[in-house]
Amino acid sequence: MPYTLLALENPLLDIQANVSDELLQKYKLKSNDAILAGDEHQPLYKELVDTYKVVYVAGGAAQNTARGAQYIMPPNSTVYMGAVSNDAYAETIKNAAEADGLKTNYQIITSAPTGTCAALITGHDRSLVTNLGAADLFTFEFVQQPENWKLVEEASTYYVGGFFLTHDGGYKSATAISEYAAKHNKTFALNLSAPFLSQFFKERLDAVIKNTDILCGNEDEARTYAQQAGFDETHDVQVIATKLSLLPKGNDRPRTVVITQGSDATVVAVGGELVGTYPVNKVESKDIVDTNGAGDAFCGGFVGLYAQGVTDLARCVQAGHYVAGLVIKQVGPTYPQGAAKGTLPTF
């Protein structure tokens, strides 16, 4: 059957734990950051499992977002592509995703293990260290296969996480789908995902941003992009969002830019105009379990409502805040199980 939302990126098994500041210092990690693992980080995963109480979560930023979108969408509205291995971790991810109503269409790569992400929690901050594994080997040829490209043709909305652009298969796929969306008047959404992407993959980001209708990110990612792009203003998020909305576009539809700021107001700009700033309904500190994945969840709510034909951006932000508020009361980027759709608020 046709799906409304197609999401693509790097499926990962999150290995999550509350850790000490000393562990971050040992591996020279920041308390609120996201990086790709280098050789120096490889011992981290074993140390994490051996030393700390870990929680395993089926993740990857865009998969988190797709699950969040499905949470507020009718059944069978979302499908997700990425690459995993044929190991036990892959089965864990698939089962968890499908339990949340997300249809998965994984490419199976046998030459590498399923990707993992160490999610190191300190207080309300999280440091993500990703070992892409099989996810890094996703191929554009997989997307081009008729049965898979059919999913592209059937969808009306696309969501791609910026991490997908770090490898050639993801970059080629994102570029082709964004061009298809622009040509066929469909909605393409992209997330800036992490500051390092603007620092080291800006050309790839720009190639996809050209055909992006909804550009998402947080304040750190927006400021880093502004610095790398040489914007005159590199601190004021409202100004940056406006400038991002005016980056070159492949069609005449104005670009929407949505920048979250944690518990501070979300900023939205469209086509060079600041649309508004939207305060967050703050969750009491005693109710916050884990902020890991809150940004992904926000995008799930925002894009999930937009994909249903709701173009009132204030309502989409409201949906984003609602879904993010659910996630931070959970362990990891997970959504409450068994909630009836009828219990959702009217956005």
Buried (B, 14 or more C-beta within 10 A) or exposed (E): EEBBBBBBBBBBBBBBBBBEEEBBEEBEBEBBBBBBBEEEBEEBBEBBBEEBEBBBBBBBBBBBBBBBBBBBBEEBBBBBBBBBBBBEBBEBBBEBBEEBBBBBBBBEBEEBBBBBBBBBBBEBBBBBBBBBBBBBBBBBEBBEEEEBBEBBEEBBBBBBBBBBBBBBBBBBBBBBBBBBBBEEEBBBBBBBBBBBBBEEBBEBBBBBBBBBBBBBBBBBBBBBBBBBBEBEEBEBBBBBBBBBBBBEBBEEEBBBBBBBBBBEBBBBBBBEEBBBBBEBEEBEEEEBBBBBBBBBBBBBBBBBBBBBEBEEBEBBBBBBBBBBBBBBEBEBBBBEEEEEEEEEEEB
